[in-house]
Amino acid sequence: MRRARDLWRRYPGWIGAAVSAGLALGCYGFVLQLPFFLDDLPIMTWLSRHSWVDIWVRSSENQFYRPLAFTIYKLGRLLPVGADRTLLHGISLLVHWTSAVLTMQVLRVTGRSAEESLVASILFVVFPFMFMAVPWITALSHPLVTMLTLLATFAALKAERDRVPGWWSLSLLATILAPLAHESGQVCAIMVGGIVLIHHGVRSRRRIVFVALGVLLNGGMMVLRQYIPRVGTPTFAGTQDAVQNGMYFLHGLTYPVAPLVGWLAREHGLQDLTLVGVAAVSLLATVAWLTLRRGDWEWAASSLWWWTWAALPAGLSLRYGYLYASPRVYCLAAAGTVMVWSGVIFGVSGTLKRASLRKVVAVLLVGLIVTQNIVFLRHQFRLFSTLNGLYQEVLRAGRDEKNAPLGFVNLPKALAYPVKTYAMIQETVLFAPPYSNIAEFIEVNGEWTPADAVMYTPVLEETDFVFGFQGHGLDWEGMRRFALEHQTVWLAKWRDGRFSLDHVGRVESGLPLPDDPLVRFKGGALIESASAETLGDGQWAVRIVWAAEAPVDGRIFVHVHDADGNLVAQADGPALGGMIPAWIWQPGDRVQDIRRVAPTGPPPYTVQAGIFQSAGRLPAYIDGIRCPEDAPKVTQVVP
């Protein structure tokens, strides 16, 4: 224990960096496995069609002028497929960790204790409203502008504390780059200058010159925007959303008690805006009390100064290419928020007389906040991993050119928990936005593959999540046309707490009937062939090719018997996973129907297939001889 304390006293910065790195990997390490998703799709497509010069001086993507972030994206895309997204996700994770370290260093350089600075760094890593900004590559602009603003602040404070003007050069460089990463970087110089003046005063002429120079250079970036095509200057959307947006950022400022606000609003019907207001007033009263008690006004002033200016662009509906209030725009405000709460935690615990009790209370408060944030982030991890598992199967299906064009059915584009933790935060993970499609997803993450996705309600299954679908809805006839238009059809199914993607077959039309079918049924249906192949994990795919003379009034059954004759698996219902019933088959249709089975018992397994109606099974004939029980044996499953 003594050795650990000695190491902490000697190397608080290194230990703090290691702790925040481990925590960042624990919370967000999964992002290294994610594909490009959401706005990655249109932005990466835009980058593939524009040059380096376009990024900086000729054009913008949807009025977003973020050349620094876009340059990073384009550099990452120079790597081979797969390595590009791993690198870019790694950069996002690195930037997030660097911001946590810089948060700690900013507090240290302003005289806060090593313990308080470490707590601020930890709180920054697990700040809940970054759950989209860190995993989503083209949201890197938000963590990037946060890192640059923190770097500019740290360098300026370092220059003033150590009397080394050279640090101002780094501060001014970061100040210039901040608005090139994201539009909210326009407030960087004001944030940096204000914090420097709060901690060091206005008596130094050199200090005033550097602060003014930063403001001028930062403002020059706003002027520069006017000369970039399709960008222009920021516009003020009006004050009609000021109250809602302001309360949204107060919700973030009071985030440690926000789950309580959400619970009271959800379970007891209390007004969430009122509760957020009460929480904000209580927090500010606590900050004012601690300030008066300790005489430490610089901490309160600089923390709230940061939070206020970071929240201002989105909070007041200042539009830079459709910037609006959402969890990811809280990245910049997060640094000021955790500075407030780290000070509150140590201020409140410091009012206790016994040193041992002060430590216990501080640890309990930090533990409570960190625990509830990690629980929330684990919820988001489950959403991401559930969607990612399914979309990796989509990419595997898209890699085989023989599968194209692919048709996907009931593919979820977004998942959300049915109950929100935070009253004003929509806890949703969206993989494919409505202005993109599954073909672009496959293209951006690999090779171009024609594909479509639709929704089909007859085969929907209840899940643990609320989710939206890819594509428009279809009726029975629409589904048959969809199956005809695609070489392979894939059905997303919810089983055992996760989504899986089943290749369920396809439909062809206008083909002659086979001369020598495997099975002929009375009523207009034939089985041309049947086979089985292993899928692994004890599952098999049974492929039955049906030929139609006419629509058939009946339902298909597929039974699997073991070597002792026991029924050990069955897969009854319409063809293609329940989407193409026999009564919509048309003359000349060839229906390739693939069903999953997991037989048990002693092998080999015999597969029987037939058609049944309310009056019984349709007569089935092999080589003109009626099959026993009208359940013809069509193939064998041999492990």
N, C-alpha and C positions, 0 to 999 in steps of 0.2 A: 504493500500500500504506500509506504514512504517513497519507494522508488518511482511509483506511478505519479505521486504528487511532485516529486523532483523533476521528472520528465515534463509534466504539465507546466511547471513554472519556467522551465528552460525553453520549451518548444511549443508554446500554446498555438501559434499560427500553423505549424506543420500538423500538429495533432488535430486541430480544428478542421483543416483541409482534408485530412484522412477520414475523419468522422463523417463530414458532409459528402465525401466521395462514396463511401460505403452506403450511406443512406440513399444517395441519388441512384446508385446502381440497384439497390434493393427495391426502390419505388418505381424506377423507370427503365431498368435494364431490359425489360421485354421489348422496348421500342426497336432494338437492333434487329428484331425478327419481322417487323412490320413491313408491308409493301407500301408503295405510293398509294394514297387514298385521298378522298375529299377534294379540296382545291389543288392538291398535287396534280390531279389529272389534267385540268385545263391549263394550269401554269406550266407544267412540263411539256405539254403539247405546244404551247405558245413559244417556249424557249427553243424547241427543236426547229422552229420556223423563223427564228430571228437571230441576228448576229450579236457579237459582243458590243458593237457600236450601237446597235438598236437599243440595247438595255440601258445605255447611259445617255444618249443624246438624240435618238430618233423617234422613240416610241415608248409606249407603256402598255401593260396588260390590264385592261379593264380599269383604266385611270389610276392604277396603283404604280406609283413611281418609287420603287424600292431597289435601286440598282445594286447596292451592296449585297443585299440578300439574294437577288436574282443571279448575281455573279457567282456566289457560292453554289447555288443550285446548278448552274451551267457547268461549273468546274467538276462538281460531283458526277454529272452525267457523262463525263469523259471516260469514266470507269466502265468495265464490263457490266452487263445486266446482272443484277443481284448485288454486286459489290457497290454499285452507285448508291442504292438506297441504304445499305448498311453504313457506308461512310457518312452520308448526310444525316441519318438518325444519330450516329455517333457524335457528329458535330453539334447537333441540337442538345444532346445530353451533356457534352463538354461545356457548352455555353451556359447551360443551366447551373452546372456545378461551379463554374468560374464566377457567376453572379453571386452564388452563395458565399464563396470565399471573399469576394470583394465587399459584400455586405458586412462580413465580419471585420475586414480591414478598415472599412470606413468608420465603424464604431470604435475600433482600437485607436485610430489616428485622432479621433475626437475625445479621447480620454476615458472611454468606457472600459469596464473591467474585462478581462479575458473571458470570464465565465458568461457575462452578459452578451459579449460579442459572439461567443460560440452558440449560445441559445438562439440568437437572431439568425445565424447561418443555418442552424437545424430547422428552425421554423420556416425559413425561406425554401429549403429543399422540399418540405412536405406541404407547402402552401397549396390548399386544395384546388384553387381555381386555375391552376396551370395544367390541369389534367388533359386539356386538348393541345395547348401550346407546345409542350415538350414532345409528345408522341407524333405530332403532325408536322411533316418536314417543311411545308411552305407556310407554316405559322412560325418558323424560325425567326422571322423579322421581329416578333414580339420579345422573345428572350434576348435577341441580339441587341435591340435598342436598350433593353434593361441593362445588359452587360456594359455597353458603351457608356451609358449615363453613370453607372456606378464607377467605371474606370475613370471617367472625367472627374468625378467628385473626389475619388480617392487621390488621384494625382494632384489636383488643386490643393486639397487639404495637406497633402504631403509636402508640397512646395512651400506652403505657408508655415507649417510646423517646423520643418527642418531648415527653412531659409535657403532653399535650393530652387532658384527660378526655373531650372531646366525641366522640372516636373510639370511646369505650366505648358510646355510644348506638347507633352503627351496628353494633357487635359484638353488642350485646344484641338488636337487631332481627333480625339474621341468625340468632342463636341461637334466637329464638322461632319464626322461620319454618321452620327446618330440619326439625323433626319434622312440619310440615304439608306438606312436600314428599315425604318418605318416612319410613318407620318407623325406619330406622337413624339418623335425625336426633336420636333420643333421647339419643345419646351425644355430641352436638355440644358441649355445655357442658363436659363432662368433658375432652374433647380440647382445647378452647380453653384452659380453666383450667389444665390440666396443662402445656401448652406455655408459657403465660405465666409460671407459677411456675418452670419449669425455667430459663428465660432471665433472669428478673428477681428471683427469690427470693420469700420470704414475709415480708419485714420491713415492707412497706408495708401499713398498715391499709386504706387506700383500695383497694389492689389486691385484698386478700382480700375486701373487701365486694363489689366488682364481680364477682369470680369466683364468690362464693357466690350473688349475685343471678342470674347466668347459669344456675347449676345449678338454682336454685329455679324460674326461669321455664321452663327446659327441662323440668324435671320436671312442671311444671304442665300441660304439653301432654299428658303421659301420663295425668294425672288426667282431663283434658278428654275423652279418648277414651272413658272409661267412660260418658259421658252421650250418646254418639252411637249411635242405633239400629243394631243388627247389627254393632257394632265391638267394644266391650268392651276389656279390658286384654290386654296381651301375655301369652302363656303359655310356659312352659319345656317343650319337648318331651322333655327327658331327655338323658342323656349317652351314649345308645347310639350316636349318630353323631358324638360329639365328636372321636374320633381321625381319622375320615375327613374331617370338615369342617376340623379343625385342619390336617391335611396338605394339604388343598386350598388353604388360604390360605398355607401355607408354599410350596406350588408357585408361587403368585403372587409371593411375596416373592423367590423365586429365579428369576424369569422369564427373565433373560438366559441362564441355563444350562439352562432347562427344555426347549428343543428337544433338547439333548444327552441329557437324561433320557428324553425320548420316544423318541429313536433307540435308546438302549441297551435300553430296555424292549421296543421293537418288534423290533429286529434280533437281540438277544442274549438275550432272555427274562429280563432282570434285573427285580427287583421294583421297581416305580415308587415305592412308598411308602418303601422303603429308600433309593433314590437321592435322593428329595426330602429325606429326613432328613439324609443325608450333605451334600447341597448347603446345606441350612439351617445345619447346624453349622459348615460351612466359612465361610459368609458371616458368621455371628455371631462366629466366631473372628477373622476379618479385621477386622470392626468393632471388636472389643475391642482388637486389636493397634494399630489406627490411633488409637483413643481414648487408649491409654496412651502411644503415641509422640508424639502431638501435644498431649495434655492437653486435648482438645476434647470433653469429655463431653456438652456441651449438644446438639451435633449428633446424636450417637448416641441420647441419651435422648429428645429431642423427635421424631425420625423414627420410632423404634420405638414410642414412646408413641402416636403417630398410627396407625401400622399396627395395633397391638394392639387399640385400642378400635374402630377401623373394622371389624376382622374379627370382633369379639366377638359381635354379635347373631346373625349367620348361622353363625359358627363353632361356637357353643354351642347351636345349634338353638333360639334364642329366637324364638318365632313371633309375628309381627305379620301376621295375615291370610295365613298360609302362606308366609312368607318362608323361603327356603332357599338353599343355596350354589349359585351359578351364576355365569357370567362377569360378568354385569351388576352383581351385588352387590359386585364388586371395585372399582367406580369409586371409592368412598370410600377404600378402602385404597390405591389407586394413588398418591395424593399422598404418603403416607408412604413407600411403596416406592421411588418415584423420588428422594425426598430421601436415602434410604439409599444408593442406587446412584450418584447424582451425587457424594456425599461419598466413597464408596469409590473411584470412578474418579480423582478428584483427589488423594485420599489416597495411593493406590498409586503414581500417577505422580509425586507429590511426593517420594517416597522416593529418586528418582533425582537424581544430583548435577548433571548438565548440564541447563540450562534448556531448550535446544532439544530434548533427548531427552524431557524431561517433557511438552512440548507434543505431540510425535509420538505418544507412548504414550497420552496422553489422547484425542487425535483418533482413534487406531486403536480404542480401547476403545469410545468413543462411536459411531464408525462401524459397528463390528461389531454392537452392540446395535440401533442404529437400522435398519441394513440388514435384519437378520433379522426385525425387527418389521414393516417395510414389506412385505417379501416375504409374510409371513403375512397382513397386511391386504389385499394384492393378491389373495391366494387367496380371502379372504372377499368382496372386490369382485366376483370372477368368479362366485361363487355368487349374490350379490345381483343382478348384472346379468343372469345367465342366467334366473333366476326372474322378474325384473322385465320383461324383454323379452317373456316368455310372458304374464305377467299383464296387460301393457298391451294385448296382443291380445285377451285375455278382455274387458277393459273396452270396447275398440272394438266387439267383437261384441255386447256387452250394451247399447250405446247405441241400436241400431236396434230399435224396438219390434216390428217384424215378425219378428224372430228369436226372440222369446219364445214359450213357454218354451224355454230353451236347455239342451241336454244336452252335457256335457263328458266326454270319455273319456281316461283315462290322464293326467290333469292332476296334475303333481307338487305336493304341498303343502310338501315340504321337500327340500333338497339338502344333501349332505355329501360331503366328500372321503373316499375309502376308507381313507386312511392319515392318522392324526392327527399333528400337529406337537407338540402338548403332551399329555403322557400323561393328564392329568386333565381336559382341556377337550374337550368335544364340539363340533367345528367344524361346526355345522349352521346353516343358515338355514331357518327355518320361516315360511311365508307364511300358512297358514290352519290354526289349531289344531283339534284334534279336536272341541272344543266349539263350533265355528262351522261355516260352510259357504260355498260359492261364491256363493250368493245374497246372503248378508250382506256378502261382500267387494264385490260389485258395488254393493249398496245404499249402503254406507258411502263408497265412492269415486265415487258418481254418483247415478243414479236407481235406484229399486227395480225389479229385473228377476227374475222367477222363473227359477231355474236349478238344475240338479243336476249332480253329478259322480260318475262311477263308474270302476272299474278293470276292464280287460278284457285278460286275459293273452295271448290269441292274437295280438294286434298289438303286444305289447311289443317295444321295441328296446333293445339294450345301449347304455349311455351311459358317459361318463367319471366319473359321479358315482354315489353311492348315494342313492336317494331314496324317499320315501314317497308314496303316492297319495292323492288326494281320493276319498272315497266307498268303498263296498263293492264286492266283486268280483261279476261276473256270468258266467253260462254263456251258451251260444248262444241259447237261448230267451229268457233274461233280457235279452240285448242287443236282440233283436227287439222285445220289449215296451218297452224303454227308448227305442228309436228311434220307436216308435209314439206315445209319450207326449210327445215334444218336437217343437216346430216346426222346429228346426234342431239338428243333431248336429255336434259339433266334436271333432276328434281331435288331441291333442298328440303331435307326432312329433319325434324326435331326428334332425336332419340337419345335416351339415357343422359339427359342434361346437356346435350350439345347438338349442334347442327352437323349434318353430314350431306354429302352431295352424291346422289345415286344416278348413274347412267341408266335410264329406263327404256331406251330404244329409239325408234323412229317409225314413220309411216311413209310408204310410197304408194302411188296410185297409178291406175291405167295399165296394170301389168296383167298378162294372161295367167290363167289358173295353171298350177303345176299339173303335169300329166300323171305323175306318180306320187301323190301326196303321202306323207307318213300316216296321217289320220284324216278320215273324212267323217264329218258330223252331219246328221240330218238337220236341215234347217239353214244351210248356206255358208258353213265355215269349214276350213280345212287347216290342218297343221302341216306345213311344208317340211320343217326340220326342227330339231331341238338339240341343245348341247348344254354343257355345264363347265364352268371354269372357277378356280379358287380365287378368292379375294383376300385371303389371309384372315387370321384371327377366327378361324372356324367358320367363316362365311363363304358362301358360294353364290355365283351368279348363274341363274338358269335362263337361257335364251331360247325362246320359242317363237318361231316365225309362222304367223297366221296368214292365210289367204282367204279373202272374202268373196263369196258369190253374190251376197246381198246383206243388208242389215240383219243382225241376229238378236232375237228377243231372249236374252239370257245373260248369265254372269259366269265368268271364268273361274275355275278352281285349279290350284296347283298344289298337290299333296306329295310329301316325301316320306317314304317308308324305309325303315332300316332292314338289315339282313334277316331279322326275325319277323318282319311283316308289320311292325308297330308304326303307327303314324308319329313321326318325330319332328315334322315341320310342315307348315303350309303357308301359302301366299295367295289368298283368294282376292277377287275383285277385278275391276276393269284393267285393261292393258295400260302400259306406260305409267305404272305407279298410281293407277286410279283415274287417269285423265282421258283415256280413249275407250269408252264402253262399247261393247259389241253392237249396240243398237244404233250407233252413228257410223258404223263401217259402211263403205260404199263398194259396189261391184268393182273388182280390179284392185282393191286395196291390199297392200302387203304390209302387215303390222309386225314389226320386230319388237317383241315384248321381252324385257329383261327384268327378272325378279330376284331379290336377295333371299336366301334361306340359310339357316344355321342348323343343320341336322345334328342330332345326337344319337347315341346308341351304336351298336356294332355296324360297321360298313360291310359291303357297299350299300349305297342308298339308291332306291328306285324312285324316279320322278313320274308321277301321273298327272295328266292335265285333261280337263274336260269343260263342258258348259252345262250349267244347271238352270232350271226355271222353277217357278213355284210348283209346277206339276211334277217335277223330277228332272233327272239329267237327260240331255239330248242323246239319242242313240249315237254311238261312236263305232266306226268300222276301220279295221286295219286289213288291207288286202281283201276287202269284201266280207270279212268275218267280224261279227259284232263283238266288241270287247266286253269282258266280264264287268258287271256293275257300271258299264259305260265310263270307265276310268282307264283309258289307254295308257300303257307305259311308254313314255316318249324318250327317256334318256336315263343314264345312270350317273350318280355322283361317286367317284372313286378317289378317296384321299390318297 
